């Protein structure tokens, strides 16, 4: 495996705790295909990142 791919793979984490994402530069959501649930997750992510960027 090329070194850059190995480094990127090591950096991937999975979490169910949105607060654990405060230091993340990229977040990939994987949630059920339910528009209401997706909106809730994205609203929480938006609030979290607004707090992080304005802190």
NUVEX-119463 format. One record per atom (N, C-alpha, C): atom name; residue number from 1; x negated, y, z negated. Coordinates in nm, 3 decimals, decimal comma. Example, Ala and Ser with C-alpha at 12.3 -4.5 7.8 and 13.67 -1.06 7.14 Angstrom:
<rec><at>N</at><i>1</i><xx>-1,319</xx><yy>-0,569</yy><zz>-0,780</zz></rec>
<rec><at>CA</at><i>1</i><xx>-1,230</xx><yy>-0,450</yy><zz>-0,780</zz></rec>
<rec><at>C</at><i>1</i><xx>-1,320</xx><yy>-0,330</yy><zz>-0,780</zz></rec>
<rec><at>N</at><i>2</i><xx>-1,285</xx><yy>-0,225</yy><zz>-0,708</zz></rec>
<rec><at>CA</at><i>2</i><xx>-1,367</xx><yy>-0,106</yy><zz>-0,714</zz></rec>
<rec><at>C</at><i>2</i><xx>-1,290</xx><yy>0,003</yy><zz>-0,787</zz></rec>
***
This chain:
<rec><at>N</at><i>1</i><xx>-0,086</xx><yy>-0,118</yy><zz>0,000</zz></rec>
<rec><at>CA</at><i>1</i><xx>0,000</xx><yy>0,000</yy><zz>0,000</zz></rec>
<rec><at>C</at><i>1</i><xx>-0,090</xx><yy>0,124</yy><zz>0,000</zz></rec>
<rec><at>N</at><i>2</i><xx>-0,063</xx><yy>0,219</yy><zz>0,089</zz></rec>
<rec><at>CA</at><i>2</i><xx>-0,144</xx><yy>0,342</yy><zz>0,090</zz></rec>
<rec><at>C</at><i>2</i><xx>-0,134</xx><yy>0,414</yy><zz>-0,044</zz></rec>
<rec><at>N</at><i>3</i><xx>-0,242</xx><yy>0,481</yy><zz>-0,083</zz></rec>
<rec><at>CA</at><i>3</i><xx>-0,248</xx><yy>0,548</yy><zz>-0,213</zz></rec>
<rec><at>C</at><i>3</i><xx>-0,136</xx><yy>0,649</yy><zz>-0,233</zz></rec>
<rec><at>N</at><i>4</i><xx>-0,105</xx><yy>0,727</yy><zz>-0,131</zz></rec>
<rec><at>CA</at><i>4</i><xx>-0,001</xx><yy>0,830</yy><zz>-0,147</zz></rec>
<rec><at>C</at><i>4</i><xx>0,137</xx><yy>0,767</yy><zz>-0,171</zz></rec>
<rec><at>N</at><i>5</i><xx>0,164</xx><yy>0,657</yy><zz>-0,103</zz></rec>
<rec><at>CA</at><i>5</i><xx>0,291</xx><yy>0,588</yy><zz>-0,124</zz></rec>
<rec><at>C</at><i>5</i><xx>0,296</xx><yy>0,528</yy><zz>-0,263</zz></rec>
<rec><at>N</at><i>6</i><xx>0,187</xx><yy>0,471</yy><zz>-0,308</zz></rec>
<rec><at>CA</at><i>6</i><xx>0,179</xx><yy>0,414</yy><zz>-0,441</zz></rec>
<rec><at>C</at><i>6</i><xx>0,203</xx><yy>0,522</yy><zz>-0,547</zz></rec>
<rec><at>N</at><i>7</i><xx>0,144</xx><yy>0,637</yy><zz>-0,531</zz></rec>
<rec><at>CA</at><i>7</i><xx>0,161</xx><yy>0,748</yy><zz>-0,626</zz></rec>
<rec><at>C</at><i>7</i><xx>0,306</xx><yy>0,795</yy><zz>-0,628</zz></rec>
<rec><at>N</at><i>8</i><xx>0,366</xx><yy>0,806</yy><zz>-0,511</zz></rec>
<rec><at>CA</at><i>8</i><xx>0,506</xx><yy>0,851</yy><zz>-0,504</zz></rec>
<rec><at>C</at><i>8</i><xx>0,598</xx><yy>0,750</yy><zz>-0,569</zz></rec>
<rec><at>N</at><i>9</i><xx>0,575</xx><yy>0,624</yy><zz>-0,547</zz></rec>
<rec><at>CA</at><i>9</i><xx>0,660</xx><yy>0,520</yy><zz>-0,605</zz></rec>
<rec><at>C</at><i>9</i><xx>0,649</xx><yy>0,519</yy><zz>-0,756</zz></rec>
<rec><at>N</at><i>10</i><xx>0,533</xx><yy>0,542</yy><zz>-0,809</zz></rec>
<rec><at>CA</at><i>10</i><xx>0,513</xx><yy>0,546</yy><zz>-0,954</zz></rec>
<rec><at>C</at><i>10</i><xx>0,589</xx><yy>0,663</yy><zz>-1,015</zz></rec>
<rec><at>N</at><i>11</i><xx>0,609</xx><yy>0,769</yy><zz>-0,941</zz></rec>
<rec><at>CA</at><i>11</i><xx>0,674</xx><yy>0,890</yy><zz>-0,991</zz></rec>
<rec><at>C</at><i>11</i><xx>0,826</xx><yy>0,879</yy><zz>-0,992</zz></rec>
<rec><at>N</at><i>12</i><xx>0,883</xx><yy>0,775</yy><zz>-0,934</zz></rec>
<rec><at>CA</at><i>12</i><xx>1,028</xx><yy>0,760</yy><zz>-0,928</zz></rec>
<rec><at>C</at><i>12</i><xx>1,078</xx><yy>0,698</yy><zz>-1,057</zz></rec>
<rec><at>N</at><i>13</i><xx>1,175</xx><yy>0,766</yy><zz>-1,119</zz></rec>
<rec><at>CA</at><i>13</i><xx>1,236</xx><yy>0,713</yy><zz>-1,240</zz></rec>
<rec><at>C</at><i>13</i><xx>1,387</xx><yy>0,712</yy><zz>-1,223</zz></rec>
<rec><at>N</at><i>14</i><xx>1,451</xx><yy>0,630</yy><zz>-1,299</zz></rec>
<rec><at>CA</at><i>14</i><xx>1,596</xx><yy>0,622</yy><zz>-1,299</zz></rec>
<rec><at>C</at><i>14</i><xx>1,644</xx><yy>0,657</yy><zz>-1,439</zz></rec>
<rec><at>N</at><i>15</i><xx>1,749</xx><yy>0,737</yy><zz>-1,447</zz></rec>
<rec><at>CA</at><i>15</i><xx>1,802</xx><yy>0,774</yy><zz>-1,577</zz></rec>
<rec><at>C</at><i>15</i><xx>1,951</xx><yy>0,800</yy><zz>-1,567</zz></rec>
<rec><at>N</at><i>16</i><xx>2,016</xx><yy>0,780</yy><zz>-1,675</zz></rec>
<rec><at>CA</at><i>16</i><xx>2,157</xx><yy>0,814</yy><zz>-1,684</zz></rec>
<rec><at>C</at><i>16</i><xx>2,177</xx><yy>0,940</yy><zz>-1,767</zz></rec>
<rec><at>N</at><i>17</i><xx>2,066</xx><yy>0,995</yy><zz>-1,817</zz></rec>
<rec><at>CA</at><i>17</i><xx>2,070</xx><yy>1,113</yy><zz>-1,902</zz></rec>
<rec><at>C</at><i>17</i><xx>2,030</xx><yy>1,236</yy><zz>-1,820</zz></rec>
<rec><at>N</at><i>18</i><xx>2,124</xx><yy>1,321</yy><zz>-1,790</zz></rec>
<rec><at>CA</at><i>18</i><xx>2,097</xx><yy>1,438</yy><zz>-1,707</zz></rec>
<rec><at>C</at><i>18</i><xx>1,990</xx><yy>1,528</yy><zz>-1,769</zz></rec>
<rec><at>N</at><i>19</i><xx>1,988</xx><yy>1,539</yy><zz>-1,901</zz></rec>
<rec><at>CA</at><i>19</i><xx>1,887</xx><yy>1,624</yy><zz>-1,965</zz></rec>
<rec><at>C</at><i>19</i><xx>1,745</xx><yy>1,576</yy><zz>-1,941</zz></rec>
<rec><at>N</at><i>20</i><xx>1,727</xx><yy>1,450</yy><zz>-1,904</zz></rec>
<rec><at>CA</at><i>20</i><xx>1,594</xx><yy>1,396</yy><zz>-1,876</zz></rec>
<rec><at>C</at><i>20</i><xx>1,539</xx><yy>1,449</yy><zz>-1,743</zz></rec>
<rec><at>N</at><i>21</i><xx>1,620</xx><yy>1,520</yy><zz>-1,668</zz></rec>
<rec><at>CA</at><i>21</i><xx>1,580</xx><yy>1,566</yy><zz>-1,535</zz></rec>
<rec><at>C</at><i>21</i><xx>1,526</xx><yy>1,708</yy><zz>-1,533</zz></rec>
<rec><at>N</at><i>22</i><xx>1,510</xx><yy>1,770</yy><zz>-1,646</zz></rec>
<rec><at>CA</at><i>22</i><xx>1,472</xx><yy>1,912</yy><zz>-1,650</zz></rec>
<rec><at>C</at><i>22</i><xx>1,338</xx><yy>1,942</yy><zz>-1,583</zz></rec>
<rec><at>N</at><i>23</i><xx>1,246</xx><yy>1,847</yy><zz>-1,582</zz></rec>
<rec><at>CA</at><i>23</i><xx>1,115</xx><yy>1,870</yy><zz>-1,520</zz></rec>
<rec><at>C</at><i>23</i><xx>1,107</xx><yy>1,818</yy><zz>-1,377</zz></rec>
<rec><at>N</at><i>24</i><xx>1,217</xx><yy>1,767</yy><zz>-1,325</zz></rec>
<rec><at>CA</at><i>24</i><xx>1,218</xx><yy>1,708</yy><zz>-1,191</zz></rec>
<rec><at>C</at><i>24</i><xx>1,223</xx><yy>1,814</yy><zz>-1,082</zz></rec>
<rec><at>N</at><i>25</i><xx>1,152</xx><yy>1,787</yy><zz>-0,974</zz></rec>
<rec><at>CA</at><i>25</i><xx>1,156</xx><yy>1,876</yy><zz>-0,858</zz></rec>
<rec><at>C</at><i>25</i><xx>1,258</xx><yy>1,829</yy><zz>-0,756</zz></rec>
<rec><at>N</at><i>26</i><xx>1,293</xx><yy>1,702</yy><zz>-0,761</zz></rec>
<rec><at>CA</at><i>26</i><xx>1,388</xx><yy>1,644</yy><zz>-0,667</zz></rec>
<rec><at>C</at><i>26</i><xx>1,476</xx><yy>1,547</yy><zz>-0,744</zz></rec>
<rec><at>N</at><i>27</i><xx>1,607</xx><yy>1,558</yy><zz>-0,724</zz></rec>
<rec><at>CA</at><i>27</i><xx>1,702</xx><yy>1,467</yy><zz>-0,787</zz></rec>
<rec><at>C</at><i>27</i><xx>1,787</xx><yy>1,405</yy><zz>-0,676</zz></rec>
<rec><at>N</at><i>28</i><xx>1,795</xx><yy>1,275</yy><zz>-0,677</zz></rec>
<rec><at>CA</at><i>28</i><xx>1,879</xx><yy>1,203</yy><zz>-0,581</zz></rec>
<rec><at>C</at><i>28</i><xx>1,992</xx><yy>1,141</yy><zz>-0,661</zz></rec>
<rec><at>N</at><i>29</i><xx>2,113</xx><yy>1,182</yy><zz>-0,633</zz></rec>
<rec><at>CA</at><i>29</i><xx>2,226</xx><yy>1,128</yy><zz>-0,706</zz></rec>
<rec><at>C</at><i>29</i><xx>2,272</xx><yy>0,998</yy><zz>-0,642</zz></rec>
<rec><at>N</at><i>30</i><xx>2,316</xx><yy>0,908</yy><zz>-0,725</zz></rec>
<rec><at>CA</at><i>30</i><xx>2,374</xx><yy>0,782</yy><zz>-0,679</zz></rec>
<rec><at>C</at><i>30</i><xx>2,491</xx><yy>0,753</yy><zz>-0,772</zz></rec>
<rec><at>N</at><i>31</i><xx>2,606</xx><yy>0,801</yy><zz>-0,733</zz></rec>
<rec><at>CA</at><i>31</i><xx>2,725</xx><yy>0,789</yy><zz>-0,817</zz></rec>
<rec><at>C</at><i>31</i><xx>2,837</xx><yy>0,732</yy><zz>-0,731</zz></rec>
<rec><at>N</at><i>32</i><xx>2,938</xx><yy>0,681</yy><zz>-0,794</zz></rec>
<rec><at>CA</at><i>32</i><xx>3,051</xx><yy>0,623</yy><zz>-0,721</zz></rec>
<rec><at>C</at><i>32</i><xx>3,106</xx><yy>0,724</yy><zz>-0,622</zz></rec>
<rec><at>N</at><i>33</i><xx>3,165</xx><yy>0,673</yy><zz>-0,517</zz></rec>
<rec><at>CA</at><i>33</i><xx>3,223</xx><yy>0,762</yy><zz>-0,414</zz></rec>
<rec><at>C</at><i>33</i><xx>3,358</xx><yy>0,813</yy><zz>-0,461</zz></rec>
<rec><at>N</at><i>34</i><xx>3,351</xx><yy>0,903</yy><zz>-0,556</zz></rec>
<rec><at>CA</at><i>34</i><xx>3,468</xx><yy>0,966</yy><zz>-0,614</zz></rec>
<rec><at>C</at><i>34</i><xx>3,438</xx><yy>1,115</yy><zz>-0,620</zz></rec>
<rec><at>N</at><i>35</i><xx>3,509</xx><yy>1,193</yy><zz>-0,544</zz></rec>
<rec><at>CA</at><i>35</i><xx>3,479</xx><yy>1,335</yy><zz>-0,532</zz></rec>
<rec><at>C</at><i>35</i><xx>3,483</xx><yy>1,407</yy><zz>-0,667</zz></rec>
<rec><at>N</at><i>36</i><xx>3,577</xx><yy>1,375</yy><zz>-0,751</zz></rec>
<rec><at>CA</at><i>36</i><xx>3,586</xx><yy>1,439</yy><zz>-0,882</zz></rec>
<rec><at>C</at><i>36</i><xx>3,463</xx><yy>1,409</yy><zz>-0,968</zz></rec>
<rec><at>N</at><i>37</i><xx>3,419</xx><yy>1,284</yy><zz>-0,967</zz></rec>
<rec><at>CA</at><i>37</i><xx>3,300</xx><yy>1,245</yy><zz>-1,044</zz></rec>
<rec><at>C</at><i>37</i><xx>3,176</xx><yy>1,313</yy><zz>-0,988</zz></rec>
<rec><at>N</at><i>38</i><xx>3,163</xx><yy>1,320</yy><zz>-0,856</zz></rec>
<rec><at>CA</at><i>38</i><xx>3,048</xx><yy>1,387</yy><zz>-0,795</zz></rec>
<rec><at>C</at><i>38</i><xx>3,046</xx><yy>1,535</yy><zz>-0,832</zz></rec>
<rec><at>N</at><i>39</i><xx>3,160</xx><yy>1,599</yy><zz>-0,828</zz></rec>
<rec><at>CA</at><i>39</i><xx>3,166</xx><yy>1,742</yy><zz>-0,864</zz></rec>
<rec><at>C</at><i>39</i><xx>3,123</xx><yy>1,765</yy><zz>-1,008</zz></rec>
<rec><at>N</at><i>40</i><xx>3,163</xx><yy>1,674</yy><zz>-1,098</zz></rec>
<rec><at>CA</at><i>40</i><xx>3,123</xx><yy>1,687</yy><zz>-1,238</zz></rec>
<rec><at>C</at><i>40</i><xx>2,971</xx><yy>1,674</yy><zz>-1,253</zz></rec>
<rec><at>N</at><i>41</i><xx>2,912</xx><yy>1,577</yy><zz>-1,185</zz></rec>
<rec><at>CA</at><i>41</i><xx>2,767</xx><yy>1,556</yy><zz>-1,193</zz></rec>
<rec><at>C</at><i>41</i><xx>2,694</xx><yy>1,676</yy><zz>-1,136</zz></rec>
<rec><at>N</at><i>42</i><xx>2,736</xx><yy>1,724</yy><zz>-1,020</zz></rec>
<rec><at>CA</at><i>42</i><xx>2,668</xx><yy>1,838</yy><zz>-0,960</zz></rec>
<rec><at>C</at><i>42</i><xx>2,685</xx><yy>1,965</yy><zz>-1,042</zz></rec>
<rec><at>N</at><i>43</i><xx>2,799</xx><yy>1,983</yy><zz>-1,106</zz></rec>
<rec><at>CA</at><i>43</i><xx>2,818</xx><yy>2,099</yy><zz>-1,193</zz></rec>
<rec><at>C</at><i>43</i><xx>2,723</xx><yy>2,092</yy><zz>-1,312</zz></rec>
<rec><at>N</at><i>44</i><xx>2,706</xx><yy>1,973</yy><zz>-1,370</zz></rec>
<rec><at>CA</at><i>44</i><xx>2,615</xx><yy>1,957</yy><zz>-1,483</zz></rec>
<rec><at>C</at><i>44</i><xx>2,470</xx><yy>1,979</yy><zz>-1,439</zz></rec>
<rec><at>N</at><i>45</i><xx>2,434</xx><yy>1,927</yy><zz>-1,321</zz></rec>
<rec><at>CA</at><i>45</i><xx>2,299</xx><yy>1,949</yy><zz>-1,269</zz></rec>
<rec><at>C</at><i>45</i><xx>2,273</xx><yy>2,097</yy><zz>-1,244</zz></rec>
<rec><at>N</at><i>46</i><xx>2,370</xx><yy>2,164</yy><zz>-1,185</zz></rec>
<rec><at>CA</at><i>46</i><xx>2,355</xx><yy>2,307</yy><zz>-1,157</zz></rec>
<rec><at>C</at><i>46</i><xx>2,334</xx><yy>2,385</yy><zz>-1,286</zz></rec>
<rec><at>N</at><i>47</i><xx>2,414</xx><yy>2,355</yy><zz>-1,387</zz></rec>
<rec><at>CA</at><i>47</i><xx>2,400</xx><yy>2,425</yy><zz>-1,516</zz></rec>
<rec><at>C</at><i>47</i><xx>2,264</xx><yy>2,396</yy><zz>-1,578</zz></rec>
<rec><at>N</at><i>48</i><xx>2,218</xx><yy>2,273</yy><zz>-1,570</zz></rec>
<rec><at>CA</at><i>48</i><xx>2,089</xx><yy>2,235</yy><zz>-1,626</zz></rec>
<rec><at>C</at><i>48</i><xx>1,975</xx><yy>2,310</yy><zz>-1,558</zz></rec>
<rec><at>N</at><i>49</i><xx>1,980</xx><yy>2,318</yy><zz>-1,426</zz></rec>
<rec><at>CA</at><i>49</i><xx>1,872</xx><yy>2,385</yy><zz>-1,354</zz></rec>
<rec><at>C</at><i>49</i><xx>1,879</xx><yy>2,537</yy><zz>-1,367</zz></rec>
<rec><at>N</at><i>50</i><xx>1,996</xx><yy>2,592</yy><zz>-1,382</zz></rec>
<rec><at>CA</at><i>50</i><xx>2,005</xx><yy>2,736</yy><zz>-1,407</zz></rec>
<rec><at>C</at><i>50</i><xx>1,941</xx><yy>2,769</yy><zz>-1,541</zz></rec>
<rec><at>N</at><i>51</i><xx>1,963</xx><yy>2,684</yy><zz>-1,641</zz></rec>
<rec><at>CA</at><i>51</i><xx>1,900</xx><yy>2,705</yy><zz>-1,773</zz></rec>
<rec><at>C</at><i>51</i><xx>1,749</xx><yy>2,692</yy><zz>-1,761</zz></rec>
<rec><at>N</at><i>52</i><xx>1,702</xx><yy>2,592</yy><zz>-1,688</zz></rec>
<rec><at>CA</at><i>52</i><xx>1,559</xx><yy>2,566</yy><zz>-1,674</zz></rec>
<rec><at>C</at><i>52</i><xx>1,488</xx><yy>2,679</yy><zz>-1,602</zz></rec>
<rec><at>N</at><i>53</i><xx>1,548</xx><yy>2,731</yy><zz>-1,496</zz></rec>
<rec><at>CA</at><i>53</i><xx>1,484</xx><yy>2,834</yy><zz>-1,415</zz></rec>
<rec><at>C</at><i>53</i><xx>1,487</xx><yy>2,971</yy><zz>-1,480</zz></rec>
<rec><at>N</at><i>54</i><xx>1,582</xx><yy>2,993</yy><zz>-1,568</zz></rec>
<rec><at>CA</at><i>54</i><xx>1,596</xx><yy>3,123</yy><zz>-1,632</zz></rec>
<rec><at>C</at><i>54</i><xx>1,544</xx><yy>3,123</yy><zz>-1,775</zz></rec>
<rec><at>N</at><i>55</i><xx>1,484</xx><yy>3,013</yy><zz>-1,817</zz></rec>
<rec><at>CA</at><i>55</i><xx>1,433</xx><yy>3,005</yy><zz>-1,954</zz></rec>
<rec><at>C</at><i>55</i><xx>1,300</xx><yy>3,077</yy><zz>-1,967</zz></rec>
***
